[in-house]
């Protein structure tokens, strides 16, 4: 505590509460007396002190400070309730389940169902925030969809397109249209990514990814083949062909007259084992890989789930390691997509803190 005397009045102050305490300590405004524990201030400097004193004794300032303190205490002890999202209705959960079955061909597990519900609640959250920000107001895609819906309903005929869209906005038709919902979610995701952009992919990132995935990026072997087909339910025809025809003396084109029709065709050029598997199945491909590839010759008969195949090998390219330049674009695409998904996931996670999510 220190004091200064002016005239017949003592005024008390605490140095720790004054922003100009250093100026007092430096002797700028007077001299400190250790003997009397007081600070003697000259009369020419009293004007400055009076200005500070008057400021802190104004009732309006007291009310402002007290109001700010009470406001902060209210936010701490009585926070505003968060908007509630969820839970989904049984109908919505049923639709999610049907969608999963349609895409995968099997029932979802309990964990997969929970993940699906969380993803749907995230969509609802993004849609709600897009509505709050009125992202529908100036989007041409939303306007075209609303115009299409209004014309389908036959409402407000004779009005201009802009007036019809305005009527649709008044009716809030954008709330119940799935196409508009997907569009607004897309706009909200773009907005989040613009505020939280993913990191730029550098050449060092690409090289590291290339070295990590070198085995995965290895170019598979390529087959160019032509075949004759004998269905599984016609074994006698296949046996008769084997006994009566010297296939080694025939070219693929001349031998085709003995073949049964094959739905996917007869010639397959520059195909990987994975691609051939789509046409012939895994059994055929396994036998083809195990067979010594002799170009320009007939291979031993190969079986598939469909029947028997006599295969002419036009050409064969063995598997090889990929060069960095030939896979650079695909690596850049993969890393950019992953970085975007990670940035969006983080932004959505931060947004969840503003909502009460109910599963």
N, C-alpha and C positions, 0 to 999 in steps of 0.2 A: 504494500500500500504506500502511496506517496500523496502529498498534499501541496497545494500552492495557495498563497495568500495574496489577495488583491483588495485593497481598501480595507474594509472591516469584515470581509467574508472569507471563510475557509471553504474550499471546494476539494472534495476527495475523489481520487481515481485509482484504478488498478492498472498498472502498466501492461500486464499480460493481456488485457482486453482491448488495448488501443493499437491500431495499425501504425501509429507514428511513435511507438515507444522507442524505436532506435534513434529517432531524431532527438528525443529527450536525453537518451543515454549519451549521445554525441555532443550534448551541450548546445544544440541548435536553438532550443526555445528557452533555456535558462540554465541554472546551476543547481546541482543536487547537493543537499547538505546532509551528510551522514549523522552529524551531531544532533540535528533536530528532526531527522528523518522526514525531510520535506524538500520540496522543489520550489525554488524562488524564481518567479517568472516576471520579466519586465513588463511594464504597462503597455509597451508598443506591441507585445506579442499576445496580449489578452484577447484581441479581436479574433485571431485564429482559433483560440481555445473556446471562445464563446460560440463560434459557429459550430464546432463539433458538439459542444454541450447542448446547444439548441436542437440539433438534429436528433440526438438520442433521447431527448425529453419530449418529442412530439407524440401525442396520443395516437395519431393516425398510423405512425410507424409501429407503435406497440401493437395495435390491432392487426396490422398486416403480418407481423412476425408471428403473433399468437395464432392467427388464422392459418398460416402456412404450416405451423407445427401441428395443429389439430388435424389439418387435411392429410398430412403424412401419417399421423397416428391412425387416422380412420382407414387409410389404405392398407396399413400394416395389420391392424386388428380386425377390420371389417372390409376385406377386399371385395371388389365387384365380382359377382358370380360369372364363371366362364360360360360361353355358349355350349349347349349340350348337343353332341352328335351320337345317334344311335339310341337304343339298339335297333338293328334291322328287324323288319317284320318277318314273319314266317314265310310269307309269299316271296319276299326278296331273297331270303335264304334258299328257298326252293328253286328260284330262277338261277341263282349262282350254282347250285348243285347240278341242275340240268345243263347249264353251259359247260361245266367241267366234264360231265359225262359225254357231251357231244364232241368236245375237243380231244378227249383222251380215250374214250371208250371204256372207262371203268369208274367205279364209285370213288369219291374222294375220301381220304382218311380223315380222322378227327383233326389232326394237325393241319392238313391241307385245307380243310373247311374253315378253320380259324384264320389262316393266312388269307383266304379268299374274302372273308368278312372284313378283316382289317384293310385289305386293299380297297374294298367297296366303300368303307367308311372314309378312307383317304380321298376317294373320288368325290364323295359327298362334301367333304371339308373344302376341297379345292373349288367345287361348284358354288358352295355357299360364299366363299371369299370372293369369287368372281362376280357373284350377284351384288355383294356389298360394294365392290369397286365399280359396278355398272359397266363391266367390260362388254356387255351386249349392246351398249348404246350406239357405238360408232363402228361396229363390225359389219362389213358387207355380207359375209356368209350368214350371219344371224338374220340380217334384214331380208335376204333372199329366201331363207327358209320360212320366216314369218309370212312373207308375201305369198309364198306357195301354199302354206296352210290356210291362209285367209281366202285365197281364190278357190281352194278345194271346198271350203265350207260355204262359199258363195256369199260371203258377208261384205257389205259396204261396196257393192258394185257401183261403178261410175266415179269413184274417187281416184285420185292419182296414187301412184305407187307409194310415194312418201306419206300420204295421208293414211293409206291402208296400214302401212307399217306402224305409224303412230297409234292407230286404233288397236293394233295387236299388242303394242307396248302397254297401252292403258289396260288391256285385258290380262296382261302378264302371261301371255301364252308361251313365253320363253322358259317358263318354269317347268313345263310338263313335256317338253319335246326332247327325245333322247339325242337327236342329231345336234341340237343346239347345246345340250348339256356336254356332249363330247367336245364340241368346238370351244366352249367356255373353259373347260378343263385344260384343253390344249393351250389356250391363251394364258391361263394362269400359270401353267408350267413354264411357258416362255418368259413370263414376267419374273418368276422365281429364278430362272437361270440367268436372266439379265442382271438381277441383283446379286446372285451368287454364281458367277461364271466358273465353269470347270477350268482346271489348269491347262495351259497350252502343252501339246504333245511335242517333245523335242526329239531330235535325232538320236540322242542317247537313250530315251525311252524306247524308241523303235528298235534300236540295236539290242537292247536288253531283252525286249519281248521276243525278238527274232531268235536270240540264243536260247531263251527259255523254251520256246516252242519249236525248236529246230526239227525234232523228230516228228512232231505233229504236222509240220509244214512240208515234210518230205513228199515229193511228187510220186503218186502211185504209178504202177505199170499201166500201159495203155495197150488195149487189144483192138485189132480190126479183124472181124470175123464174118463169116457167112455160114449158114447152117441148113441142114435138112432136118425135118421134124416128123417124128412118128409118135402119135399119141399113146398114152399108157394103156388105153382100152383097145388098141389095135396091135397086140404083140405079134400076131401072125404076119402082118404086113412088114414089120421091122425085120422079122426072121427071114422072110422070103427075099427081101432086098439084100440082106447080108449074104445069103446063099447064092443068089443068082446074078448079082451085079458086082463087078470089080470097080469099086469106087475110086481106086487109085488111078484108074484110066480116065476118069471123068473130071471135067472142070466144074466149078460151082454152078455156072449158068446152065450147063447141060444136065447136071444132076438134079436140078430143081424140079424137074417133071415128076420125080419119084416122091417128092415131099408132100406131106399134108399141109394145109394152110396153117400158118402161125399168126396169131392176132397181132403181135408186135412187129412183124416183118421178118426179113431174112438177113439183111445186111446191118451190121453194127460197127461203125468206124470210129476209131479213137476213143474207145470206152474204157473207163476204169472198172475194177472189180465191183465197186459199190454201185456203179451205174448198171452193169450187167446183172447184178443181183435183183434189181427192180424188175427185169424182164424174165429171168430164168429161175431165180431163187438161189438160196445159199448152197444147196447141194451141188448144183451145176458149177457155180463159181469155185467152190472148194476143189472140185475135180479138175477144173481148167487150170487153176494155179499150180496144182500138183503135177500137171502134165508138162513134159519138156516142150518148150515153144519152138517149133521148127517152121519158119516162115515159108509160105508157098506150098503147103502140104495139108493133107487131111489128118486130123488128130484122131486118136482112138475114140469110139463112141462115148458120149457123156450123157448121163441121166439127170433128169430134173423132176420136179413135182408134176410136170406136165407129161413127161414121156422120155423118149430117146432122141438124141441129137447127134448128127454127124457134122463136125465142125471143120471148116476150111479156115486156116489162119493166114490172112493176107499179110499182116505185119504185127510186130511186137516191139514195144519200147519198155525197157526195164525201169524199175523205180530208181529215183535219183534225189539227191539233196536239192532243196530249193535255193536259188540265189536271192540275196537280200533285195535287189532291185525289182525282181518279178513279184515279190510278195509285199513290198513296201506299202502300196496303196491299201491292201486288205488289212495289214497291221495297223495302219493309221486309222482306218475305219473302226476297227475293233476297239482300239484304245480310246478313240474319241467317244464312241458309244458308251464304253465303260465309265469314262470320266464324267460324261453327262449324266448317266444314271446315278453315279455316286453323289454328284453335286445336287441333283434333284432330290434324292433320298434324304440328304442332310437338311435341305431347305424344308421339305415336308415334315421332317422330324421336329424342326424348330417351330413350325406352324402348329403342330399338335399341342405344344405347350399352351397355346391360347384357347384350347378347347377341352371340354370334359368328354372323353371318349367312353362310350358305354357299349360293350360287346353284348 
